[in-house]
Amino acid sequence: MSLQARLDEAEHAYHQIQTGTMAVSIQKGDRRVEYNRANVHELRAYIDDLKMQLGITNVRRRRPAGVGF
């Protein structure tokens, strides 16, 4: 499976979770991985990693957490 196909599958899975599907599974390398609302941040990180590998520059970057007073 190409990187673009993996990205498409992961983004579709992310959309499904965000719109109410309880859990989804995707092919990640040679294994299937299940994601749900509790670990959706891992799916988001996987999507960002795929985008970086594909050279897509609009990958979200979080600012370091800070303490405000």
Secondary structure, DSSP 8 states (H G I E B T S, - for coil): --HHHHHHHHHHHHHHHHTT-SEEEEEETTEEEEEEGGGHHHHHHHHHHHHHHHT-S------------
